[in-house]
Amino acid sequence: MKLTVYNPQKGRLETLDVAFTTENTTWFKDGGKAGDVLSVTDYNGGLLIKNDDYSYPIWVYDLSRAAIGYSREKAKQIVQEHN
């Protein structure tokens, strides 16, 4: 699936071809509110973080779901650091 993401390392939008599967994506559907982290996906040596809003997902290099402990809160902190 073609997906436009924000790459904070380059400071620009990019289009990626991402396959969201149960093996590479963790979905957070447990009572979050609008704007909370919706999913985290391992992609090409980095981490895609998607919020439950209309913003672009963020692609952060050298991170993984395991590295943040599959945590919604840690993903939220990373998003805040890159905004």
N, C-alpha and C positions, 0 to 999 in steps of 0.2 A: 504494500500500500504506500503510495506517495504521501509524504507528510512534510509540511513546512515546520521547521523548528528554529528556535533561537540558539545560536552558538555563541556563548559569552566569551569564549577564548578568541574568537575572530571578530566579535562585536557585530554580527550580522545574521540575517536569516539564511537558511539553507534548506534545500529539498532533499530528503532522504527517502530511500525505499526500505521500509521497515515491515517486518512480518511479526505481528503480535501473536504469541503462542503461550500456552500454559507453561512451557519450559523457560521462557525468557521474560515473562511479565508477571508482576504482582499487582492485582487490582484491590483497591481499598473501597469496600462497599458497606462498611459498618458504621453508618450513622454520621458520616462526614457532612459538612455544610458546604454551600456554594463557595468556591474558591479554594477549598482544601485540595490536597494532593489526591488525585484519582487513581493514578497508576505510576509504577516505575518499571522500566524495561531495560534490560541489558542489551546494548547495541554497539557493536564494533569497538570493543574495548572501553566503552563509556556507559553512561547512564542517561536515559531519557526520562524526564520527570514531567508528567502531564497533570495539570490542575483541572478541577471541575469548574471551568469557566471558559471564556472565549480567548484566553491568552494562548500564545504559542507554547508548545512544550519546550523545555530547556534540555539541551544535550551537553552534559559535562563529561570531559575526558577523564580517563584513569580512575573511574569509580565503577562499582557494581552494586547490585542489590545486596549481595552478601556483605560487602564492605560497610554498608550502612545498617546492617542487621535487619533488612527488609522492613525498615521503620518508616512510617508515614511522617513522624515528627522530624526525623533526621533529614528526610527528603524535603520537608517544608523549610528547614533551616538552610539547606543548600540553595533552594529557590530564592530565599530572601537575601542570601549573600551575593547572588548573581543578578539582582535587580537594580 
